[in-house]
Amino acid sequence: MDKSSEARVTSISKARTLEEIAEFWDTHSLADYADQIHEVEFEVRASRRRRVTLDPGVFGRIETQAHQRGISSETLVNLWLAERLQQAN
């Protein structure tokens, strides 16, 4: 949420932040609010992702390194590849 939307209160949960919204819906059922909801349409634009197959041993080492750094394996691989590509230029 941006700053302008953070100041608003959501209609059902009365939450002001994403964290408050998540806490509310972790303990409530949408079925209990069926009379207060309405259908909406929206478009999602997401970058296309590509998959690369890794040797299981290599992936295990990546997982270990990522865990030690407190980041996901995907993030670590992207960082390493970006660094390598930068060096290649």
The first five atom37 places (N, CA, C, CB, O) and aatype in JSON, in Angstrom:
{
  "aatype": [12, 3, 11, 15, 15, 6, 0, 1, 19, 16, 15, 9, 15, 11, 0, 1, 16, 10, 6, 6, 9, 0, 6, 13, 17, 3, 16, 8, 15, 10, 0, 3, 18, 0, 3, 5, 9, 8, 6, 19, 6, 13, 6, 19, 1, 0, 15, 1, 1, 1, 1, 19, 16, 10, 3, 14, 7, 19, 13, 7, 1, 9, 6, 16, 5, 0, 8, 5, 1, 7, 9, 15, 15, 6, 16, 10, 19, 2, 10, 17, 10, 0, 6, 1, 10, 5, 5, 0, 2],
  "atom_mask": [
    [1, 1, 1, 1, 1],
    [1, 1, 1, 1, 1],
    [1, 1, 1, 1, 1],
    [1, 1, 1, 1, 1],
    [1, 1, 1, 1, 1],
    [1, 1, 1, 1, 1],
    [1, 1, 1, 1, 1],
    [1, 1, 1, 1, 1],
    [1, 1, 1, 1, 1],
    [1, 1, 1, 1, 1],
    [1, 1, 1, 1, 1],
    [1, 1, 1, 1, 1],
    [1, 1, 1, 1, 1],
    [1, 1, 1, 1, 1],
    [1, 1, 1, 1, 1],
    [1, 1, 1, 1, 1],
    [1, 1, 1, 1, 1],
    [1, 1, 1, 1, 1],
    [1, 1, 1, 1, 1],
    [1, 1, 1, 1, 1],
    [1, 1, 1, 1, 1],
    [1, 1, 1, 1, 1],
    [1, 1, 1, 1, 1],
    [1, 1, 1, 1, 1],
    [1, 1, 1, 1, 1],
    [1, 1, 1, 1, 1],
    [1, 1, 1, 1, 1],
    [1, 1, 1, 1, 1],
    [1, 1, 1, 1, 1],
    [1, 1, 1, 1, 1],
    [1, 1, 1, 1, 1],
    [1, 1, 1, 1, 1],
    [1, 1, 1, 1, 1],
    [1, 1, 1, 1, 1],
    [1, 1, 1, 1, 1],
    [1, 1, 1, 1, 1],
    [1, 1, 1, 1, 1],
    [1, 1, 1, 1, 1],
    [1, 1, 1, 1, 1],
    [1, 1, 1, 1, 1],
    [1, 1, 1, 1, 1],
    [1, 1, 1, 1, 1],
    [1, 1, 1, 1, 1],
    [1, 1, 1, 1, 1],
    [1, 1, 1, 1, 1],
    [1, 1, 1, 1, 1],
    [1, 1, 1, 1, 1],
    [1, 1, 1, 1, 1],
    [1, 1, 1, 1, 1],
    [1, 1, 1, 1, 1],
    [1, 1, 1, 1, 1],
    [1, 1, 1, 1, 1],
    [1, 1, 1, 1, 1],
    [1, 1, 1, 1, 1],
    [1, 1, 1, 1, 1],
    [1, 1, 1, 1, 1],
    [1, 1, 1, 0, 1],
    [1, 1, 1, 1, 1],
    [1, 1, 1, 1, 1],
    [1, 1, 1, 0, 1],
    [1, 1, 1, 1, 1],
    [1, 1, 1, 1, 1],
    [1, 1, 1, 1, 1],
    [1, 1, 1, 1, 1],
    [1, 1, 1, 1, 1],
    [1, 1, 1, 1, 1],
    [1, 1, 1, 1, 1],
    [1, 1, 1, 1, 1],
    [1, 1, 1, 1, 1],
    [1, 1, 1, 0, 1],
    [1, 1, 1, 1, 1],
    [1, 1, 1, 1, 1],
    [1, 1, 1, 1, 1],
    [1, 1, 1, 1, 1],
    [1, 1, 1, 1, 1],
    [1, 1, 1, 1, 1],
    [1, 1, 1, 1, 1],
    [1, 1, 1, 1, 1],
    [1, 1, 1, 1, 1],
    [1, 1, 1, 1, 1],
    [1, 1, 1, 1, 1],
    [1, 1, 1, 1, 1],
    [1, 1, 1, 1, 1],
    [1, 1, 1, 1, 1],
    [1, 1, 1, 1, 1],
    [1, 1, 1, 1, 1],
    [1, 1, 1, 1, 1],
    [1, 1, 1, 1, 1],
    [1, 1, 1, 1, 1]
  ],
  "atom_positions": [
    [[0.83, -1.18, 0.0], [0.0, 0.0, 0.0], [0.87, 1.24, 0.0], [-0.94, 0.0, 1.2], [1.91, 1.26, 0.66]],
    [[0.47, 2.25, -0.72], [1.21, 3.49, -0.65], [0.7, 4.32, 0.52], [1.09, 4.27, -1.97], [-0.27, 3.94, 1.18]],
    [[1.34, 5.44, 0.78], [1.0, 6.25, 1.96], [-0.44, 6.73, 1.94], [1.93, 7.43, 2.06], [-1.08, 6.78, 2.99]],
    [[-0.97, 7.08, 0.77], [-2.33, 7.59, 0.71], [-3.34, 6.5, 1.04], [-2.62, 8.16, -0.66], [-4.37, 6.78, 1.66]],
    [[-3.07, 5.26, 0.64], [-4.01, 4.19, 0.92], [-3.83, 3.63, 2.33], [-3.85, 3.07, -0.09], [-4.77, 3.05, 2.88]],
    [[-2.64, 3.81, 2.93], [-2.44, 3.34, 4.29], [-3.29, 4.12, 5.28], [-0.98, 3.46, 4.67], [-3.68, 3.57, 6.32]],
    [[-3.6, 5.37, 4.98], [-4.37, 6.19, 5.89], [-5.84, 5.77, 5.9], [-4.24, 7.65, 5.52], [-6.56, 6.06, 6.86]],
    [[-6.3, 5.11, 4.85], [-7.69, 4.69, 4.77], [-7.91, 3.41, 5.56], [-8.1, 4.5, 3.31], [-6.98, 2.62, 5.76]],
    [[-9.13, 3.22, 5.98], [-9.51, 2.01, 6.71], [-10.26, 1.12, 5.73], [-10.39, 2.34, 7.98], [-11.13, 1.59, 4.99]],
    [[-9.94, -0.18, 5.71], [-10.65, -1.09, 4.82], [-12.07, -1.29, 5.32], [-9.91, -2.44, 4.71], [-12.34, -1.21, 6.52]],
    [[-12.97, -1.55, 4.4], [-14.39, -1.56, 4.74], [-14.81, -2.7, 5.66], [-15.18, -1.64, 3.49], [-15.67, -2.5, 6.51]],
    [[-14.24, -3.86, 5.53], [-14.66, -4.98, 6.36], [-13.79, -5.12, 7.6], [-14.62, -6.28, 5.56], [-14.31, -5.18, 8.72]],
    [[-12.49, -5.16, 7.43], [-11.6, -5.41, 8.56], [-11.33, -4.18, 9.42], [-10.29, -5.95, 8.06], [-10.92, -4.3, 10.57]],
    [[-11.57, -3.01, 8.85], [-11.25, -1.74, 9.52], [-9.75, -1.6, 9.76], [-12.01, -1.62, 10.86], [-9.31, -0.85, 10.64]],
    [[-8.96, -2.33, 8.99], [-7.51, -2.32, 9.11], [-6.92, -1.12, 8.39], [-6.9, -3.63, 8.56], [-7.52, -0.58, 7.46]],
    [[-5.75, -0.7, 8.84], [-5.07, 0.43, 8.22], [-3.78, 0.03, 7.51], [-4.77, 1.48, 9.27], [-3.23, 0.83, 6.75]],
    [[-3.29, -1.17, 7.73], [-2.04, -1.62, 7.1], [-2.23, -3.02, 6.53], [-0.86, -1.6, 8.13], [-3.19, -3.71, 6.87]],
    [[-1.31, -3.42, 5.66], [-1.36, -4.78, 5.12], [-1.25, -5.82, 6.23], [-0.23, -5.0, 4.1], [-1.91, -6.86, 6.18]],
    [[-0.42, -5.52, 7.24], [-0.25, -6.46, 8.35], [-1.56, -6.64, 9.11], [0.85, -5.97, 9.3], [-1.92, -7.76, 9.47]],
    [[-2.28, -5.54, 9.36], [-3.56, -5.62, 10.06], [-4.6, -6.38, 9.23], [-4.08, -4.22, 10.39], [-5.38, -7.16, 9.77]],
    [[-4.59, -6.16, 7.92], [-5.5, -6.88, 7.03], [-5.21, -8.37, 7.1], [-5.38, -6.37, 5.57], [-6.13, -9.19, 7.23]],
    [[-3.93, -8.74, 7.03], [-3.53, -10.16, 7.08], [-3.95, -10.78, 8.4], [-2.01, -10.31, 6.88], [-4.48, -11.89, 8.42]],
    [[-3.71, -10.08, 9.51], [-4.1, -10.61, 10.82], [-5.6, -10.84, 10.89], [-3.65, -9.65, 11.94], [-6.06, -11.85, 11.42]],
    [[-6.37, -9.89, 10.37], [-7.83, -10.03, 10.38], [-8.27, -11.27, 9.62], [-8.48, -8.79, 9.78], [-9.04, -12.08, 10.14]],
    [[-7.78, -11.42, 8.38], [-8.24, -12.53, 7.56], [-7.65, -13.87, 7.99], [-7.89, -12.27, 6.11], [-8.15, -14.92, 7.59]],
    [[-6.6, -13.85, 8.79], [-6.09, -15.1, 9.37], [-7.06, -15.67, 10.39], [-4.72, -14.87, 10.02], [-7.04, -16.86, 10.68]],
    [[-7.91, -14.81, 10.93], [-8.82, -15.26, 12.0], [-10.29, -15.13, 11.64], [-8.55, -14.48, 13.26], [-11.15, -15.39, 12.48]],
    [[-10.6, -14.72, 10.42], [-11.99, -14.55, 9.99], [-12.23, -15.27, 8.67], [-12.35, -13.06, 9.87], [-11.29, -15.52, 7.91]],
    [[-13.49, -15.6, 8.39], [-13.85, -16.26, 7.15], [-14.58, -15.3, 6.23], [-14.72, -17.5, 7.44], [-15.47, -14.56, 6.67]],
    [[-14.21, -15.31, 4.96], [-14.88, -14.47, 3.97], [-16.36, -14.83, 3.89], [-14.21, -14.62, 2.59], [-17.19, -13.97, 3.58]],
    [[-16.7, -16.09, 4.15], [-18.09, -16.53, 4.09], [-18.97, -15.75, 5.07], [-18.19, -18.03, 4.39], [-20.16, -15.57, 4.83]],
    [[-18.39, -15.31, 6.17], [-19.15, -14.54, 7.17], [-19.48, -13.13, 6.69], [-18.38, -14.47, 8.47], [-20.28, -12.43, 7.31]],
    [[-18.87, -12.7, 5.59], [-19.05, -11.34, 5.09], [-19.59, -11.33, 3.66], [-17.74, -10.58, 5.15], [-19.45, -10.34, 2.95]],
    [[-20.22, -12.43, 3.24], [-20.69, -12.58, 1.86], [-21.63, -11.45, 1.45], [-21.39, -13.91, 1.69], [-21.65, -11.07, 0.28]],
    [[-22.41, -10.91, 2.38], [-23.34, -9.85, 2.05], [-22.66, -8.49, 1.89], [-24.4, -9.76, 3.13], [-23.29, -7.53, 1.45]],
    [[-21.37, -8.4, 2.24], [-20.65, -7.12, 2.17], [-19.61, -7.07, 1.04], [-19.97, -6.85, 3.49], [-18.92, -6.07, 0.88]],
    [[-19.51, -8.14, 0.28], [-18.5, -8.17, -0.78], [-19.15, -8.05, -2.15], [-17.67, -9.47, -0.69], [-20.35, -8.29, -2.31]],
    [[-18.36, -7.66, -3.13], [-18.84, -7.57, -4.49], [-17.74, -8.0, -5.45], [-19.33, -6.13, -4.81], [-16.55, -7.92, -5.13]],
    [[-18.14, -8.44, -6.61], [-17.19, -8.9, -7.61], [-16.47, -7.72, -8.23], [-17.91, -9.72, -8.7], [-17.06, -6.67, -8.5]],
    [[-15.19, -7.89, -8.45], [-14.38, -6.86, -9.1], [-13.56, -7.5, -10.21], [-13.47, -6.13, -8.08], [-13.31, -8.7, -10.2]],
    [[-13.13, -6.68, -11.13], [-12.23, -7.13, -12.19], [-10.98, -6.26, -12.15], [-12.91, -7.08, -13.59], [-11.07, -5.06, -11.93]],
    [[-9.83, -6.88, -12.37], [-8.59, -6.12, -12.43], [-7.61, -6.89, -13.3], [-8.0, -5.87, -11.02], [-7.73, -8.1, -13.5]],
    [[-6.65, -6.16, -13.8], [-5.65, -6.74, -14.68], [-4.33, -6.84, -13.93], [-5.48, -5.89, -15.98], [-3.93, -5.92, -13.21]],
    [[-3.67, -7.96, -14.1], [-2.37, -8.17, -13.48], [-1.34, -8.26, -14.58], [-2.37, -9.46, -12.58], [-1.46, -9.06, -15.52]],
    [[-0.33, -7.43, -14.46], [0.78, -7.46, -15.42], [2.0, -7.99, -14.71], [1.05, -6.05, -16.05], [2.54, -7.33, -13.82]],
    [[2.42, -9.16, -15.08], [3.58, -9.78, -14.45], [4.62, -10.11, -15.51], [3.17, -11.05, -13.66], [4.29, -10.51, -16.63]],
    [[5.84, -9.94, -15.15], [6.92, -10.3, -16.06], [6.93, -11.81, -16.26], [8.29, -9.81, -15.53], [6.68, -12.57, -15.33]],
    [[7.22, -12.21, -17.47], [7.31, -13.64, -17.74], [8.56, -14.18, -17.1], [7.31, -13.92, -19.27], [9.64, -13.6, -17.22]],
    [[8.42, -15.29, -16.41], [9.56, -15.94, -15.75], [10.03, -17.11, -16.58], [9.18, -16.4, -14.32], [9.25, -17.74, -17.29]],
    [[11.3, -17.4, -16.5], [11.89, -18.54, -17.18], [12.41, -19.51, -16.12], [13.04, -18.11, -18.15], [12.82, -19.09, -15.04]],
    [[12.39, -20.76, -16.42], [12.9, -21.77, -15.5], [14.2, -22.35, -16.05], [11.85, -22.88, -15.27], [14.34, -22.55, -17.25]],
    [[15.12, -22.61, -15.15], [16.39, -23.22, -15.51], [16.56, -24.44, -14.62], [17.59, -22.21, -15.35], [16.41, -24.34, -13.4]],
    [[16.88, -25.57, -15.21], [17.09, -26.78, -14.45], [18.51, -26.8, -13.9], [16.82, -28.03, -15.32], [19.48, -26.59, -14.63]],
    [[18.62, -27.05, -12.6], [19.92, -27.1, -11.94], [20.23, -28.51, -11.47], [19.97, -26.13, -10.76], [19.32, -29.27, -11.14]],
    [[21.49, -28.83, -11.45], [21.94, -30.09, -10.87], [21.53, -30.08, -9.39], [23.51, -30.27, -11.04], [21.72, -29.07, -8.71]],
    [[20.97, -31.18, -8.87], [20.53, -31.22, -7.47], [21.62, -30.85, -6.47], [20.01, -32.59, -7.15], [21.35, -30.18, -5.47]],
    [[22.85, -31.27, -6.73], [23.95, -30.93, -5.84], [24.24, -29.44, -5.83], [0.0, 0.0, 0.0], [24.49, -28.85, -4.78]],
    [[24.19, -28.83, -7.01], [24.41, -27.39, -7.12], [23.29, -26.65, -6.41], [24.49, -26.95, -8.61], [23.54, -25.69, -5.68]],
    [[22.07, -27.1, -6.62], [20.95, -26.43, -5.98], [21.03, -26.54, -4.45], [19.62, -27.02, -6.47], [20.7, -25.58, -3.74]],
    [[21.46, -27.67, -3.96], [21.63, -27.84, -2.52], [22.62, -26.84, -1.95], [0.0, 0.0, 0.0], [22.41, -26.28, -0.88]],
    [[23.71, -26.64, -2.66], [24.72, -25.67, -2.22], [24.16, -24.25, -2.27], [25.99, -25.77, -3.09], [24.46, -23.43, -1.4]],
    [[23.37, -23.96, -3.29], [22.73, -22.64, -3.39], [21.77, -22.44, -2.22], [21.97, -22.5, -4.74], [21.75, -21.37, -1.6]],
    [[20.97, -23.45, -1.92], [20.04, -23.35, -0.78], [20.78, -23.06, 0.52], [19.23, -24.64, -0.64], [20.33, -22.24, 1.32]],
    [[21.9, -23.73, 0.73], [22.69, -23.52, 1.94], [23.19, -22.08, 2.01], [23.88, -24.5, 1.99], [23.06, -21.41, 3.04]],
    [[23.76, -21.6, 0.9], [24.28, -20.23, 0.85], [23.15, -19.21, 1.06], [24.99, -19.98, -0.5], [23.33, -18.23, 1.78]],
    [[22.01, -19.44, 0.43], [20.88, -18.52, 0.55], [20.38, -18.48, 1.99], [19.74, -18.94, -0.4], [20.09, -17.41, 2.53]],
    [[20.28, -19.64, 2.61], [19.83, -19.72, 4.0], [20.78, -18.94, 4.91], [19.73, -21.19, 4.47], [20.33, -18.21, 5.8]],
    [[22.07, -19.1, 4.7], [23.06, -18.39, 5.51], [22.94, -16.88, 5.36], [24.47, -18.83, 5.12], [23.22, -16.13, 6.29]],
    [[22.51, -16.42, 4.18], [22.36, -14.99, 3.92], [20.97, -14.47, 4.27], [22.67, -14.7, 2.47], [20.73, -13.26, 4.26]],
    [[20.05, -15.38, 4.58], [18.7, -14.97, 4.92], [17.87, -14.52, 3.74], [0.0, 0.0, 0.0], [16.98, -13.67, 3.89]],
    [[18.15, -15.09, 2.56], [17.4, -14.74, 1.36], [16.95, -16.03, 0.67], [18.25, -13.88, 0.39], [17.41, -17.12, 1.02]],
    [[16.05, -15.89, -0.28], [15.59, -17.07, -1.0], [16.65, -17.54, -2.0], [14.26, -16.77, -1.74], [17.53, -16.78, -2.4]],
    [[16.55, -18.79, -2.37], [17.46, -19.35, -3.37], [17.33, -18.61, -4.69], [17.18, -20.85, -3.58], [18.32, -18.34, -5.37]],
    [[16.09, -18.27, -5.06], [15.85, -17.56, -6.3], [16.54, -16.18, -6.29], [14.34, -17.39, -6.53], [17.14, -15.78, -7.29]],
    [[16.44, -15.48, -5.17], [17.08, -14.17, -5.05], [18.59, -14.29, -5.18], [16.71, -13.52, -3.72], [19.22, -13.5, -5.88]],
    [[19.16, -15.28, -4.5], [20.61, -15.47, -4.55], [21.07, -15.78, -5.97], [21.03, -16.6, -3.61], [22.06, -15.21, -6.44]],
    [[20.38, -16.66, -6.66], [20.75, -17.01, -8.03], [20.67, -15.78, -8.93], [19.84, -18.14, -8.58], [21.56, -15.54, -9.74]],
    [[19.6, -14.99, -8.78], [19.47, -13.78, -9.59], [20.58, -12.78, -9.29], [18.11, -13.12, -9.34], [21.11, -12.16, -10.21]],
    [[20.95, -12.62, -8.02], [22.05, -11.72, -7.66], [23.36, -12.19, -8.27], [22.18, -11.63, -6.14], [24.1, -11.4, -8.86]],
    [[23.65, -13.48, -8.12], [24.89, -14.02, -8.66], [24.96, -13.9, -10.17], [25.05, -15.48, -8.24], [25.99, -13.54, -10.73]],
    [[23.86, -14.21, -10.85], [23.87, -14.1, -12.3], [24.02, -12.66, -12.75], [22.58, -14.7, -12.89], [24.74, -12.38, -13.71]],
    [[23.36, -11.73, -12.07], [23.49, -10.31, -12.42], [24.93, -9.85, -12.22], [22.53, -9.45, -11.56], [25.46, -9.11, -13.05]],
    [[25.57, -10.27, -11.13], [26.98, -9.92, -10.89], [27.87, -10.48, -11.99], [27.44, -10.43, -9.51], [28.75, -9.79, -12.5]],
    [[27.64, -11.72, -12.34], [28.46, -12.37, -13.37], [28.29, -11.67, -14.72], [28.1, -13.86, -13.49], [29.26, -11.47, -15.44]],
    [[27.07, -11.31, -15.05], [26.82, -10.62, -16.31], [27.45, -9.24, -16.32], [25.32, -10.52, -16.57], [27.93, -8.78, -17.35]],
    [[27.45, -8.58, -15.17], [28.09, -7.26, -15.06], [29.6, -7.38, -15.28], [27.81, -6.64, -13.68], [30.2, -6.55, -15.96]],
    [[30.19, -8.42, -14.71], [31.62, -8.65, -14.88], [31.98, -8.97, -16.32], [32.07, -9.77, -13.99], [33.08, -8.63, -16.77]],
    [[31.08, -9.61, -17.04], [31.33, -10.01, -18.42], [31.34, -8.82, -19.38], [30.28, -11.01, -18.86], [31.86, -8.91, -20.49]],
    [[30.77, -7.71, -18.95], [30.71, -6.51, -19.83], [31.94, -5.69, -19.75], [29.54, -5.66, -19.49], [32.04, -4.66, -20.42]]
  ]
}
